[in-house]
Amino acid sequence: MTELTSLTIAEARDKLASKEIKAVDLTQAYLDAIASANGALNAYIAVTDEKALSMAKASDERLAAGKGGALEGIPLGIKDLFATEGVHTQACSHILDGFKPKYESTVTQNLWDDGAVMLGKLNMDEFAMGSSNETSYYGPVINPWRAEGSNQQLVPGGSSGGSAAAVAAHLCAGATATDTGGSIRQPAAFTGTVGIKPTYGRCSRWGTVAFASSLDQAGPIARDVCDAAILLKSMASVDAKDTTSVDLPVPDYEASLGQSLKGMKIGIPKEYRVDGMPEEIEKLWQQGIAWLKDAGAEIVDITLPHTKYALPAYYIVAPAEASSNLARYDGVRYGLRVDGKDITDMYEKTRAAGFGKEVKRRIMIGTYVLSAGYYDAYYLQAQKVRTLIKRDFEEVFHAGVDAILTPATPSSAFGVADENLAADPVAMYLNDIFTVTVNMAGLPGIAVPAGLDRKGLPLGLQLIGKPFEEETLFKTAHVIEQAAGRFSPAKWW
């Protein structure tokens, strides 16, 4: 039944609607694929076989009655950051051991309301802190891609590495993910998949474990631009339980695909040409420019002068918010508890045992920059820089630019346990160099596969758009996808 798992969401949706295939058979095909591949890839940390088949059976009944929803019978993987009622939700952290919420996140509820089927929970960097999916308590996710002629295990990117790897390896039709500084777009670029971080406020954050509340945003990772458009339509909504969600109608994103780019202005920021950037990335960028020009878009050079401060400012703002958000994990109400001689000792021992190294590092950075005497020097300054970064984008868009084209990552996927990166957290943080500005400004950004490097590994391009103009990103990304073609890893698992 492996051919069922090769169907895109759009293809499966049509076949389910025309009764060519059954949701139960499609779901079983994915469960079989997970059973045979997950040992090698470690993409899923919990597989909900019984729940999946029961949801699929209900989908078949609704389809038979002509009452199918927009995602009826489509099997999805869910990042372990989204609360799923009665199912493992631990942000891949030891400190949330055994936690199974009594409620459902708004994003996943929207998907189930549209008929989607849950296959299980996907691996991720602990509390979404990481760019390689190596900080997970459940061990690293392995990228389904390998360099030509090499057996070296590669990272799928992070923090949504499980989502990207599962989509690339056909272990789900699509997946939910989150992006705080590039955690959808970087793994999508590393795995040859499509990932969109919508505008801040487009999807509800309610029921999603918080990392940095002013930066976190949910979005989909999918096999192609069309599938990403279908998923975002279902995930997005206003939500009374999340005051940062925005009350704007959710467009039919799929309808924007295939529209002409004539008259569009695409900005090319000179600040994204960073020192030491591989020639292949520059070449890919030029290729993307040529494709958009051929499609009728006008290419203009732009400047985003405060880009160079984005990464340091991000690594003050995000840890500060994390230190505040993660204070709630104390061993008192749920999750791990390590007994101590008094309550303070219990807190200290629980947090020391429960949090991994990277999470502890960020909590300590965040606590430091928020402390008396340093708040003004660091956190306040970073917020001012953030305002300037946002203003850079506003000025460019005000001057008539419709979207901005940049590389998605500074390289292709690197090796698991890369010694240079393991020893130097700052080198790992540099993976987010092209993506963090988008979160700092609250803008939408999409990563789309655009080519392979000389080792045969996928590389992605990023498009950045105006607030709530995801349709522009979808139609532009679709042009790149049509020109570049689709990429799949050679199966070794």
C-alpha positions as CSV (number, residue, x, y, z in Angstrom):
1,M,0.0,0.0,0.0
2,T,3.0,2.3,-0.2
3,E,1.6,4.1,-3.2
4,L,-1.1,5.6,-1.0
5,T,1.5,7.4,1.1
6,S,2.9,9.1,-2.1
7,L,-0.4,11.0,-2.6
8,T,-0.3,14.8,-1.8
9,I,-3.1,16.2,0.3
10,A,-4.8,17.6,-2.7
11,E,-4.6,14.3,-4.6
12,A,-5.8,12.2,-1.5
13,R,-8.6,14.7,-0.9
14,D,-9.9,14.2,-4.5
15,K,-9.6,10.4,-4.4
16,L,-11.4,10.3,-1.0
17,A,-14.2,12.5,-2.2
18,S,-14.6,10.4,-5.4
19,K,-14.7,7.2,-3.2
20,E,-11.6,5.9,-5.1
21,I,-9.8,5.2,-1.8
22,K,-10.9,4.9,1.8
23,A,-9.6,7.0,4.8
24,V,-9.1,3.8,6.8
25,D,-6.8,2.4,4.1
26,L,-4.9,5.6,3.7
27,T,-4.4,5.9,7.4
28,Q,-3.3,2.3,7.7
29,A,-0.8,2.8,4.9
30,Y,0.8,5.7,6.9
31,L,0.8,3.7,10.1
32,D,2.6,0.9,8.3
33,A,5.1,3.3,6.9
34,I,5.7,4.8,10.4
35,A,6.1,1.3,11.9
36,S,8.8,0.4,9.3
37,A,10.7,3.7,9.2
38,N,10.5,5.4,12.6
39,G,13.2,3.2,14.1
40,A,15.6,4.8,11.6
41,L,14.3,8.4,11.5
42,N,12.9,8.9,15.1
43,A,10.4,11.4,13.7
44,Y,7.5,10.2,15.9
45,I,7.7,10.0,19.7
46,A,4.1,8.8,20.1
47,V,2.0,7.0,17.5
48,T,-1.8,7.0,18.1
49,D,-2.7,3.9,16.0
50,E,-6.2,3.3,17.6
51,K,-7.2,6.9,17.6
52,A,-6.1,7.4,14.0
53,L,-8.1,4.4,12.7
54,S,-11.2,5.4,14.7
55,M,-10.9,9.0,13.3
56,A,-10.5,7.5,9.8
57,K,-13.5,5.3,10.2
58,A,-15.6,8.3,11.2
59,S,-14.2,10.2,8.2
60,D,-15.3,7.4,5.8
61,E,-18.8,7.5,7.3
62,R,-19.0,11.3,6.8
63,L,-17.7,11.0,3.2
64,A,-20.2,8.3,2.5
65,A,-23.0,10.6,3.7
66,G,-21.6,13.5,1.6
67,K,-20.7,15.5,4.7
68,G,-16.9,15.5,4.4
69,G,-14.9,18.5,5.7
70,A,-12.0,20.3,3.9
71,L,-9.4,17.8,5.3
72,E,-11.7,14.8,5.6
73,G,-9.7,11.6,6.1
74,I,-6.3,13.3,5.6
75,P,-3.7,11.8,8.0
76,L,-1.4,14.4,9.7
77,G,1.5,14.4,12.2
78,I,1.3,16.9,15.1
79,K,4.4,18.6,16.6
80,D,4.7,17.7,20.3
81,L,4.2,21.4,21.1
82,F,0.5,21.3,20.4
83,A,-1.8,20.1,23.2
84,T,-3.7,17.0,22.1
85,E,-6.4,15.8,24.5
86,G,-5.4,12.7,26.4
87,V,-2.3,12.2,24.2
88,H,1.4,12.7,25.0
89,T,2.2,16.5,25.0
90,Q,5.6,17.2,26.5
91,A,7.4,19.6,24.2
92,C,10.0,16.8,24.0
93,S,11.2,17.7,27.5
94,H,11.8,15.5,30.5
95,I,10.2,18.1,32.8
96,L,6.8,17.4,31.3
97,D,7.0,13.6,31.8
98,G,3.7,11.9,31.6
99,F,1.7,15.0,30.8
100,K,-1.5,14.4,28.8
101,P,-3.7,17.5,28.6
102,K,-7.4,17.4,29.2
103,Y,-7.9,19.9,26.4
104,E,-7.1,20.4,22.7
105,S,-5.1,23.3,21.2
106,T,-7.1,25.6,18.9
107,V,-5.0,24.7,15.8
108,T,-5.4,21.0,16.2
109,Q,-9.1,21.3,17.0
110,N,-9.5,23.3,13.8
111,L,-7.9,20.4,11.9
112,W,-10.1,17.8,13.5
113,D,-13.2,19.9,12.9
114,D,-12.2,19.8,9.2
115,G,-12.0,16.0,9.3
116,A,-8.2,15.4,9.6
117,V,-6.8,12.3,11.2
118,M,-4.1,12.3,13.9
119,L,-1.3,9.8,13.3
120,G,0.7,10.8,16.4
121,K,3.1,13.3,18.0
122,L,6.3,14.4,16.2
123,N,9.7,14.9,17.7
124,M,11.2,18.4,18.1
125,D,13.9,20.3,19.8
126,E,13.1,20.6,23.6
127,F,10.6,23.5,24.1
128,A,11.3,24.4,20.4
129,M,14.8,25.6,21.4
130,G,17.3,24.4,18.7
131,S,18.1,24.5,15.0
132,S,18.9,20.8,14.5
133,N,16.4,18.7,16.5
134,E,19.3,17.4,18.7
135,T,18.1,18.9,22.0
136,S,15.0,16.6,22.2
137,Y,14.8,14.4,25.3
138,Y,13.9,11.6,22.9
139,G,17.0,11.9,20.9
140,P,17.8,13.5,17.5
141,V,15.6,13.2,14.4
142,I,17.4,11.9,11.3
143,N,17.0,13.6,8.0
144,P,15.7,11.3,5.3
145,W,18.1,13.0,2.9
146,R,21.7,11.8,2.6
147,A,24.6,13.3,0.6
148,E,25.3,11.4,-2.6
149,G,27.6,8.5,-1.9
150,S,27.5,9.1,1.9
151,N,25.9,7.2,4.8
152,Q,26.4,10.1,7.2
153,Q,23.4,10.9,9.2
154,L,22.2,14.5,8.7
155,V,20.0,16.8,10.9
156,P,16.5,17.7,9.5
157,G,16.8,21.2,11.0
158,G,14.9,22.5,14.0
159,S,12.9,22.9,16.0
160,S,10.2,21.3,13.8
161,G,12.6,18.6,12.7
162,G,10.2,15.7,13.3
163,S,7.5,17.5,11.2
164,A,9.9,18.1,8.3
165,A,11.4,14.6,8.3
166,A,8.0,12.9,8.6
167,V,6.6,14.9,5.6
168,A,9.8,14.3,3.5
169,A,9.8,10.6,4.2
170,H,6.0,10.3,3.6
171,L,5.2,9.3,7.2
172,C,2.3,11.8,7.1
173,A,0.5,13.7,4.5
174,G,1.4,17.0,6.2
175,A,2.3,18.2,9.6
176,T,1.8,21.1,12.1
177,A,4.9,23.0,13.1
178,T,5.8,26.2,14.9
179,D,8.3,29.0,14.1
180,T,9.8,31.3,16.7
181,G,13.0,32.3,14.8
182,G,13.0,30.0,11.7
183,S,11.7,26.6,13.2
184,I,9.4,26.0,10.2
185,R,11.4,27.5,7.4
186,Q,14.8,26.1,8.2
187,P,13.8,22.4,8.6
188,A,11.6,22.8,5.4
189,A,14.7,24.0,3.5
190,F,16.9,21.1,4.9
191,T,14.3,18.4,3.9
192,G,13.1,19.6,0.5
193,T,9.6,20.4,1.9
194,V,7.5,23.6,2.0
195,G,7.0,25.5,5.2
196,I,5.2,28.7,5.9
197,K,5.3,30.9,9.0
198,P,2.1,32.9,8.8
199,T,1.8,36.5,10.1
200,Y,1.9,36.8,13.9
201,G,-1.8,36.4,15.0
202,R,-3.0,34.5,11.9
203,C,-3.1,31.2,13.9
204,S,-4.2,30.9,17.5
205,R,-1.4,30.1,20.1
206,W,-3.9,28.8,22.6
207,G,-2.9,25.3,23.7
208,T,0.5,25.5,22.2
209,V,3.4,25.2,24.7
210,A,5.0,28.7,24.8
211,F,8.6,29.4,24.1
212,A,8.7,33.2,23.3
213,S,5.1,34.5,23.2
214,S,5.7,37.6,21.0
215,L,7.5,35.5,18.4
216,D,5.9,32.0,18.3
217,Q,3.5,31.3,15.4
218,A,2.0,28.0,14.2
219,G,2.1,27.0,10.6
220,P,2.2,23.9,8.3
221,I,5.0,21.8,6.7
222,A,3.9,20.1,3.6
223,R,5.2,18.4,0.4
224,D,4.3,21.2,-1.9
225,V,2.9,24.8,-2.0
226,C,-0.6,23.6,-2.7
227,D,-0.7,21.3,0.4
228,A,0.7,24.1,2.6
229,A,-2.1,26.4,1.4
230,I,-4.7,23.8,2.1
231,L,-3.4,23.2,5.6
232,L,-3.0,26.8,6.6
233,K,-6.6,27.5,5.6
234,S,-7.7,25.0,8.2
235,M,-5.2,25.9,10.9
236,A,-5.8,29.7,10.8
237,S,-8.6,31.3,12.8
238,V,-9.4,34.0,15.3
239,D,-9.7,32.7,18.8
240,A,-11.3,34.4,21.9
241,K,-8.9,32.4,24.0
242,D,-5.8,34.1,22.4
243,T,-6.0,37.9,22.4
244,T,-3.0,38.0,20.0
245,S,-5.0,36.2,17.3
246,V,-6.4,38.6,14.6
247,D,-10.0,38.8,13.6
248,L,-9.6,38.8,9.8
249,P,-11.3,36.5,7.3
250,V,-9.1,33.5,6.3
251,P,-8.8,33.5,2.5
252,D,-8.9,30.5,0.3
253,Y,-5.1,30.3,-0.1
254,E,-5.4,27.5,-2.7
255,A,-7.2,29.9,-5.1
256,S,-4.1,32.1,-5.3
257,L,-2.0,29.4,-6.9
258,G,-1.3,29.9,-10.6
259,Q,-2.1,33.7,-10.6
260,S,0.2,35.9,-12.6
261,L,3.1,37.8,-11.1
262,K,2.9,40.5,-13.7
263,G,3.2,43.9,-12.1
264,M,4.6,42.5,-8.8
265,K,7.8,44.0,-7.3
266,I,10.2,41.6,-5.7
267,G,12.8,43.1,-3.3
268,I,16.4,41.7,-3.0
269,P,18.0,42.9,0.2
270,K,21.7,43.5,0.0
271,E,22.1,42.8,3.7
272,Y,21.4,39.0,3.2
273,R,24.7,38.6,1.4
274,V,26.6,37.5,4.5
275,D,30.4,36.8,4.8
276,G,31.4,33.2,4.1
277,M,28.0,32.4,2.4
278,P,28.6,29.4,0.1
279,E,28.7,30.1,-3.6
280,E,25.8,27.6,-4.1
281,I,23.5,29.7,-2.0
282,E,24.3,32.8,-4.0
283,K,23.8,30.9,-7.3
284,L,20.4,29.5,-6.1
285,W,19.3,33.1,-5.1
286,Q,20.2,34.3,-8.6
287,Q,18.3,31.4,-10.1
288,G,15.3,32.3,-8.1
289,I,15.5,36.0,-9.2
290,A,15.7,34.8,-12.8
291,W,12.6,32.6,-12.4
292,L,10.5,35.4,-10.9
293,K,11.7,37.8,-13.6
294,D,10.7,35.3,-16.3
295,A,7.2,35.1,-14.6
296,G,6.8,38.8,-15.1
297,A,7.8,40.2,-11.8
298,E,10.0,43.3,-11.5
299,I,13.2,42.8,-9.4
300,V,14.3,45.7,-7.3
301,D,17.3,46.1,-5.0
302,I,16.4,47.1,-1.4
303,T,18.1,47.7,1.9
304,L,17.1,46.5,5.3
305,P,19.9,48.2,7.3
306,H,19.1,46.9,10.8
307,T,19.3,43.2,9.6
308,K,22.8,42.9,11.1
309,Y,21.4,43.5,14.6
310,A,18.6,41.0,14.2
311,L,20.3,37.8,15.5
312,P,21.8,39.4,18.6
313,A,18.5,41.2,19.4
314,Y,16.6,37.9,18.8
315,Y,18.8,36.0,21.2
316,I,18.0,38.5,23.9
317,V,14.2,38.8,23.3
318,A,13.5,35.1,22.9
319,P,15.5,33.8,25.9
320,A,14.0,36.6,28.1
321,E,10.4,35.5,27.2
322,A,11.5,31.8,27.6
323,S,12.8,32.4,31.1
324,S,9.5,34.0,32.0
325,N,7.3,31.3,30.2
326,L,9.3,28.3,31.6
327,A,9.1,29.5,35.2
328,R,5.7,27.6,35.4
329,Y,7.5,24.2,35.2
330,D,8.3,23.7,38.8
331,G,7.3,20.1,39.7
332,V,4.3,21.1,41.7
333,R,1.2,20.6,39.5
334,Y,2.2,18.3,36.6
335,G,5.2,16.6,35.0
336,L,8.4,15.6,36.6
337,R,9.0,16.0,40.4
338,V,12.3,15.4,42.1
339,D,11.8,15.4,45.9
340,G,14.0,17.8,48.0
341,K,14.4,18.7,51.7
342,D,12.1,21.7,51.3
343,I,10.0,23.3,48.5
344,T,13.0,25.5,47.2
345,D,15.2,22.4,47.0
346,M,12.4,20.5,45.2
347,Y,12.1,23.3,42.6
348,E,15.9,23.4,42.0
349,K,16.3,19.6,41.7
350,T,13.2,19.3,39.5
351,R,14.4,22.0,37.1
352,A,18.0,20.8,37.1
353,A,16.9,17.2,36.2
354,G,14.0,18.2,33.9
355,F,15.5,20.7,31.5
356,G,18.2,19.9,28.9
357,K,21.4,21.8,28.5
358,E,20.2,24.2,25.7
359,V,17.0,25.1,27.5
360,K,19.0,25.8,30.7
361,R,21.4,28.0,28.7
362,R,18.5,30.0,27.3
363,I,16.7,30.3,30.7
364,M,19.9,31.6,32.3
365,I,20.5,34.1,29.4
366,G,16.9,35.3,29.7
367,T,17.0,35.6,33.5
368,Y,20.2,37.6,33.2
369,V,19.0,40.1,30.6
370,L,15.8,40.7,32.6
371,S,17.6,41.2,35.9
372,A,17.9,44.5,37.7
373,G,20.8,46.5,36.3
374,Y,20.8,44.6,32.9
375,Y,17.2,45.0,31.8
376,D,17.8,48.5,30.3
377,A,21.2,47.6,28.8
378,Y,20.0,44.5,27.1
379,Y,16.3,43.7,26.9
380,L,15.1,47.3,26.4
381,Q,17.8,47.9,23.7
382,A,16.8,44.7,21.9
383,Q,13.2,45.8,21.9
384,K,14.2,49.1,20.3
385,V,16.3,47.3,17.7
386,R,13.2,45.1,17.0
387,T,11.2,48.3,16.3
388,L,13.8,49.5,13.8
389,I,13.9,46.1,12.0
390,K,10.1,46.3,11.7
391,R,10.3,49.8,10.4
392,D,12.9,48.7,7.7
393,F,10.3,46.3,6.3
394,E,7.5,48.8,6.5
395,E,9.5,51.4,4.5
396,V,10.3,48.8,1.8
397,F,6.7,47.7,1.5
398,H,5.5,51.3,1.6
399,A,7.8,51.9,-1.4
400,G,5.8,49.4,-3.5
401,V,7.6,46.1,-2.9
402,D,5.2,43.2,-2.8
403,A,7.5,40.4,-1.5
404,I,11.2,39.9,-0.6
405,L,13.3,37.0,-1.9
406,T,16.2,35.7,0.2
407,P,18.0,32.4,0.8
408,A,16.2,30.3,3.5
409,T,19.4,28.9,5.2
410,P,23.2,29.6,4.9
411,S,23.9,26.0,4.0
412,S,22.3,22.6,3.3
413,A,21.7,20.1,6.1
414,F,24.8,19.4,8.3
415,G,25.8,16.2,10.2
416,V,24.2,14.9,13.4
417,A,26.5,15.7,16.4
418,D,28.6,18.1,14.2
419,E,31.6,18.8,16.6
420,N,32.0,22.4,15.5
421,L,28.4,23.2,16.1
422,A,28.1,21.1,19.3
423,A,31.0,23.0,20.9
424,D,29.9,26.4,19.8
425,P,26.2,27.4,20.4
426,V,26.7,30.7,18.6
427,A,27.7,28.8,15.4
428,M,24.4,26.9,15.7
429,Y,22.4,30.1,16.3
430,L,23.8,31.5,13.0
431,N,21.5,28.9,11.2
432,D,18.7,31.4,11.9
433,I,20.4,34.3,10.3
434,F,18.0,34.6,7.3
435,T,14.8,33.8,9.3
436,V,14.8,35.7,12.6
437,T,14.0,39.1,11.1
438,V,10.6,37.8,9.9
439,N,9.6,36.8,13.5
440,M,11.0,40.0,15.0
441,A,8.8,42.0,12.6
442,G,5.8,39.6,12.9
443,L,5.7,39.1,9.1
444,P,4.8,36.0,7.0
445,G,7.6,34.0,5.4
446,I,7.6,30.8,3.3
447,A,10.5,28.4,2.5
448,V,10.2,26.6,-0.8
449,P,12.6,24.0,-2.3
450,A,14.6,25.5,-5.2
451,G,17.4,23.1,-6.0
452,L,20.0,20.7,-4.9
453,D,23.6,21.5,-3.8
454,R,26.7,19.7,-5.2
455,K,26.2,16.9,-2.6
456,G,22.6,16.3,-3.9
457,L,21.0,17.9,-0.8
458,P,18.0,20.2,-1.0
459,L,18.3,24.0,-0.7
460,G,15.4,26.4,-0.2
461,L,14.6,30.0,-1.0
462,Q,12.6,32.2,1.4
463,L,9.9,34.7,0.5
464,I,8.9,37.4,3.0
465,G,5.5,39.2,2.6
466,K,3.4,42.0,4.0
467,P,1.3,41.3,7.1
468,F,-1.7,39.0,6.3
469,E,-0.7,38.7,2.6
470,E,0.1,35.0,2.7
471,E,-1.7,34.7,-0.6
472,T,1.1,36.7,-2.3
473,L,3.6,34.3,-0.8
474,F,1.7,31.2,-2.0
475,K,1.4,32.4,-5.6
476,T,5.0,33.5,-5.8
477,A,6.3,30.3,-4.1
478,H,4.2,28.3,-6.6
479,V,6.1,29.9,-9.5
480,I,9.5,28.9,-7.9
481,E,8.2,25.4,-7.3
482,Q,6.9,25.0,-10.9
483,A,10.3,26.2,-12.2
484,A,12.5,24.2,-9.8
485,G,10.5,20.9,-9.8
486,R,9.8,18.7,-6.8
487,F,12.5,16.9,-4.7
488,S,12.3,13.6,-2.8
489,P,15.0,11.8,-0.9
490,A,16.2,8.4,-2.2
491,K,14.8,5.8,0.2
492,W,17.4,4.2,2.5
493,W,15.4,3.7,5.7
